[in-house]
Amino acid sequence: MRELTGLHRDSGEPPERPRGALLAFAGRAGIGKTTLLAEVRRRAAAKGCTVLSARGGDQEQGVAFHVARQLLQPQLAGAPEPELRDRLGSWYAIVGPALGLCAPAEGAPPDQQGLRDGLDWVLTHLAVQRAPMVLVLDDAHWADPESLSWLAAFAPRAEQLPLLLAVAYRPDELPDHAEAFRGLPGRAGQRPIGLEPLSAAAVARLVREDLGTQADDAFCRECWAVTAGNPFEAVELTAKVRDRGLTPTEAGAHLLRDLAAAVKGSGLIARLERLGPSTVRFAWACAVLGTEIHPTLAAAVAGLGSEEAADAADALRGARILTGADTLEFVHPLIATAVYRAIPGGVRVALHGQAAWCVVDEGLGPSAAARHLLETHPDGDAWVVHQLRAAARETLRAGAPDAARRYLARALREPPPFEDRAAVLYELGCASLLTEPATTVNHLRAALEEPIAAPELRHHIVYRLSQVLAHSDRLAEASETLAREIRVTGDARVRLRMQSEQFMWDAFRADEPESPARSRRLARLADRLTGRELTERYVIGLRAWDATLRGEPAHVALHHAERALAGGFGWAEADRGFEVPVLVALTFMYADRPGRSEELFATGIADFEAQGWHGAHLSFGYTLLGYLRYRRGRLAEAEDFVRAGLRLAERVGPGTPVHWYAVGILIEILLARGRITEAAQTGEDYAFEAPFPAAVTFPDAQTVHGQLLLARGLTKDAAAELAAAGRRLDPRGMRNPAWCPWQLHLARAESHDAPERAVATALEAVNRARQYGTPSAIGQALRAAADVSSGSARVKFLEESVGHLERSPAAYELACALVALGTELRRAGRPKEAAEHLYRGLDAAVQCGADGLVEEARDELAAAGLRPRRLHSTETDTLTARERAAAALIVRGRGTDEIADELHTDEPTVVRLLSAVYRKVGTDRSGLGPALGERVAP
């Protein structure tokens, strides 16, 4: 076959040429898919290929990762644990439980996207290490959802690997979650290969190969007519003819219709029943067990002794119903389905119940029993509830929440013992958290209405309920839920934990009614705490963030942020959200310590990846890391990170909070890069407009929308949007322009129709920035004041803005201020000074990747009659010797004049050296000592 041959590369073939292929076969039952795939396996093995093979099972559709385990487990199982850990690396704890290679670890499970990424890595690694490889999946329509969704997403990558992926399925039975399989290509085009019934000539050839050349044309044609060209039925029919000793001539052709009826449906069942009750019961047990049937287990389910079971197996093999020895399987899925459906309803239920007991007795675990228990009738059996809960815990920790939800829903119907009902509802809510948040809320609220003997369980229910409400954009309900519980909770430590959770969700509420009062309560509480345990550190971290939002002096926010970090907290703590660690990290960013913030984000992202959280968590991590790079003026890197975060967000689903973050930050970056049309198109593509989310976002979504309107020249609309943002944020005490610069953009929007009001708005922003005290916030606000002022005030504001921004790590803002100052100086008739600032601004804009600002600076230089110097497109983070010397001296408390004397240069050069240091290290002067590991002068 051409695709198999293509897996073997000639020695002279370019190594980068793709070698893999996809083959998808679609057709109705019995059309020959299984035979075709068996031939693929045979030829692949003959050519020395590594073959991975799996088959979906009608009875195993609900068993999570059943197909993935068939494919990958044989390639990995059997190795000692240290070797397996070495081979799988950081993916061991993520994919190991899903593949049945190790027990699930305690703690939060990987999310579904992280698990799929891990399975992708394992299969890719195997395909490269054991090339050439052939992966064969039969009856894909019966594969479990977890495996099928993974393979459907992975399949297109086969063409980039030394891997042939061959899949067969019945198109009319393919489930909704596997629609991607319908687009898998066959030999040509983006369509599967459709298998058609055999022609009369093909059936005649098949009959004569089996029965001999004496089969005449009339007999062969009747074989084709009664089977309608179905290959399975034709093969079975010729076997029946041979078994009956029927002469294959026209004289015996009239008997074929009755023989064909015995091959399938009621005829097959009648033939089975003639083999005796013990054999029938053994066949039923096998049908209940599904695929890969162990004879001893089937005997136990059927209630037969070993000899009686062996005789039954022999009879079924002789009747072409079963095949195999050590492991049994049905000759064809059609036979398995017919036998299963022929079991009387009550007997089928009893056999599933017996199968559950047997698999547990065999030591196969509760997960193996759970699929059988799903088929039994509720009967108030505590053992059933116990097994289903245990199975749910296993599958949930392995990364299959949907399967866990099915098990727990069935346990709830059993029903569980009265005293366990709340616990089962809580576990069901946890399993539904990511997939059905509204259902989760119902389960958890129902759990709270049940009698709960263990206070700890009630507390966990409340924590989880508030979390899911908050993540569903129902922050007010989340806060109220915690408030009710705080009033009745006697345990001081639990009450503090609930208060910290309530403070957190209130901090994210855009509609919080009494934000200033909450801030005062938070400040009083945080000041009393020492940070001795995690909850206290979370409260202190929230105090740091609240100080940032309110625009308290930055050193106050930094003090509390350092207190919160002193005892340490991870970003993937069990039963905790990642919000507070993120807020603490962002506190450093807004306070002109982005280098410190990046260190924290790098640690947090590593925590997410180690946990297997590749969905919303990792999307937030990459998106906000991009925001950090944007704030430092590294716009190209920022765009790359945010686009990576947006791609992850799109896998999570549209309209989620992480989408708002990613799109808002991407629009800001595109505007900074001068790509206004692209920013507008991005906003349109993602419906980035009102209504905005109820949760506070970073950056504020409404403000970014107003900024976009302003950039498009829609000044009146922009002014209305930005004023609305101010009316929303100011009453809540969110007055820090470093966090939300709505006033800066509003002043620019107002300057067209109300210049005096614009100046007042900008100066108010300058006052707020001075109160916060960071150089970047003050410098940015002063540039906005210059933009809306006139006359000599513009130059004055811009010179002061440059002076502040030179002491900050905000490279892009400095570039903007330099170009603006150079422009004003040129217009004021001071060309020499203008040239100096324009050249510096142009170099800084190039290093930032601010293409629009580059063009603006070049135009200004041209207007001044100056030629731009050769541009330098990159700037490393490595300090030069002079930069390091200047940094060391400033940390020791020397003034710029003293440093100039020691370095034998002038003060402006020292200022520029230090400005480069602040940008490269990612801090302002106050954080330079710790960042460089040197003692700061008192």
PyMOL commands that set and color helices and strands:
alter all, ss='L'
color gray80, all
select helices_A, chain A and resi 2-6+33-46+58-60+66-76+81-95+112-129+140-142+145-160+171-173+176-183+200-211+217-227+231-244+250-261+265-273+277-289+295-302+306-318+333-342+345-361+366-373+382-397+401-413+418-431+437-449+455-471+475-488+492-508+515-528+534-550+554-566+579-590+594-611+616-632+635-652+657-672+676-685+701-711+715-732+742-750+755-772+775-788+792-805+811-827+831-848+851-863+881-891+896-903+907-921+925-932
alter helices_A, ss='H'
color red, helices_A
select strands_A, chain A and resi 21-26+50-55+133-138+163-169+193-194+322-323+329-330
alter strands_A, ss='S'
color yellow, strands_A
deselect
rebuild
show_as cartoon
